[in-house]
């Protein structure tokens, strides 16, 4: 186990060093912001998948026999595979088309998706703009708004990845 932990530490060190010397260096502030963006985006996407699954297969938990339960498991696996191949934006479009979620909420989720895309596919010159405090505050406000909208949909704790 210690050997594996040593290997993990070495691999992390290599990746961290590569990021530190990359010509498009991202400072720790931007790295932390990127982490928060990815976390909220992932939580929202999981929530979207739950809503889609409940719409497509609403009666899954109500299996009355083993065969029915096994059939439901197959349906769940196929639905999971389908959702994994479907992008975030397409999930939003589906929910909008079926009128399962208010468009104002979906607009907030689209804003989070746009922010996530800026971090997932960064322009080496534009990424540095995320050191601006006003922009950081704006992004954090949108992330919190997305989280609050997600929590309101489920009236509970956030759905976490």
GICORVEN-V543995 format. One record per backbone hydrogen bond with DSSP energy under -1.0 kcal/mol. CO is the residue of the C=O (numbers start at 1). NH is the residue of the N-H. E is the energy in kcal/mol with one decimal. If there is no record, write none. Layout:
# GICORVEN-V543995
co	nh	e
CO	NH	E
CO	NH	E
This chain:
# GICORVEN-V543995
co	nh	e
1	5	-2.2
2	6	-2.3
3	7	-2.3
4	8	-2.6
5	9	-2.5
6	10	-2.3
7	11	-2.8
8	12	-2.7
9	13	-2.2
10	14	-2.2
11	15	-2.2
12	16	-3.1
13	17	-2.6
14	18	-2.3
15	19	-2.3
16	20	-2.3
17	21	-2.0
22	25	-1.4
27	31	-2.3
28	32	-2.4
29	33	-2.0
30	34	-2.8
31	35	-2.2
32	36	-2.1
33	37	-2.5
34	38	-2.6
35	39	-2.5
36	40	-2.4
37	41	-2.5
38	42	-2.4
39	43	-2.4
40	44	-2.6
41	45	-2.6
42	46	-2.4
43	47	-2.0
44	48	-2.6
45	49	-2.2
46	50	-2.0
47	51	-2.2
48	52	-2.4
49	53	-2.7
50	54	-2.5
51	55	-1.6
52	56	-2.8
53	57	-2.9
57	60	-1.1
59	62	-1.6
65	69	-2.6
66	70	-3.1
67	71	-2.5
68	72	-2.4
69	73	-2.0
70	74	-2.0
71	75	-2.1
72	76	-2.6
73	77	-2.6
74	78	-2.5
75	79	-2.6
76	80	-2.9
77	81	-2.5
78	82	-2.3
79	83	-2.9
80	84	-2.2
83	86	-1.0
87	91	-1.9
88	92	-1.9
89	93	-2.4
90	94	-2.4
91	95	-2.2
92	96	-2.3
93	97	-2.9
94	98	-2.2
95	100	-2.5
96	99	-1.0
102	106	-2.1
103	107	-2.4
104	108	-1.6
105	109	-2.1
106	110	-2.4
107	111	-2.0
108	112	-1.9
109	113	-2.2
110	114	-2.4
111	115	-2.1
112	116	-2.7
113	117	-2.4
114	118	-1.5
115	119	-1.3
116	120	-2.7
117	121	-2.0
123	127	-2.5
126	129	-1.9
127	130	-1.7
128	131	-1.6
129	132	-1.7
132	136	-2.5
133	137	-2.7
134	138	-2.1
135	139	-2.5
136	140	-2.8
137	141	-2.4
138	142	-2.0
139	143	-2.4
140	144	-2.6
141	145	-2.5
142	146	-2.4
143	147	-2.5
144	148	-2.8
145	149	-2.4
146	150	-2.2
147	151	-2.7
148	152	-2.4
149	153	-1.9
150	154	-1.4
151	155	-1.7
151	156	-1.1
